[in-house]
Amino acid sequence: MNENAPAVEAVWEEIERWYAAQGAAHLLLPPATDEQIASVEATLGVELPEQVKASLCRHNGSTDGGWPKGLLLSCDGILSETHVWRELLDDGSFDELKDFRSGGEALKPGWWNAGWVSLDADGAGNGSVLDLSPGPAGEIGQVIDMDHEVGPSGPIANDFAGYLREVAARLEEFSVTDGEHVEER
């Protein structure tokens, strides 16, 4: 087991206890396969941090509405969501925003970066993003927030385990409605 995996395993145990207490363990999907994870890396041309891989090996995302932020992306969801943003970057949609700055020196300028990988989505174009190409004061693997109207900001966590810890810390603010949706109280 990688040295980063225990931090992810511990926080997942906490998250899973909350889901079980809500009668909502079914909202967390079964593990991804090594092949699915390898496909994400090959398709996106990135190497995912070990923490992200360990998480995907535990749960390949959530059902739609089954995560406090809307949807924890599966391998397919990561590919799909990241592809949409990369298409917009490639077709010039963000050219006027290439000098956009937020997050200080932790983030490179721009509205989207080819080194970013979507982690979750709220269904309205917003979500948490893994930053594999940070600015000079950032860290590879930091997690940032992407708001389609306001732009990128953060980092909101130094690494993926930190992102999961932030989610776990806020779970008491949420409940499960109709056994289907995790919603803020």
Number of C-alpha atoms within 10 A of each C-alpha: 7 8 8 15 16 14 16 22 16 13 21 19 12 15 19 16 14 17 21 12 9 14 12 21 17 14 22 21 18 15 16 20 15 11 9 17 21 16 15 20 15 11 11 19 11 15 13 17 15 17 22 20 21 21 21 22 17 18 18 23 27 20 18 18 20 25 26 21 18 21 24 27 25 24 20 16 19 20 19 14 18 19 17 12 20 19 12 13 18 12 9 11 14 17 15 10 14 16 12 15 16 18 18 15 13 21 24 23 19 18 24 21 20 18 17 23 26 25 26 25 23 17 12 9 13 20 23 26 28 27 27 21 19 23 16 11 11 20 18 16 25 25 28 27 23 20 16 13 8 11 16 26 20 19 25 16 20 18 21 24 26 18 23 18 19 14 16 18 13 11 18 11 10 14 18 20 14 8 14 15 20 24 17 14 8
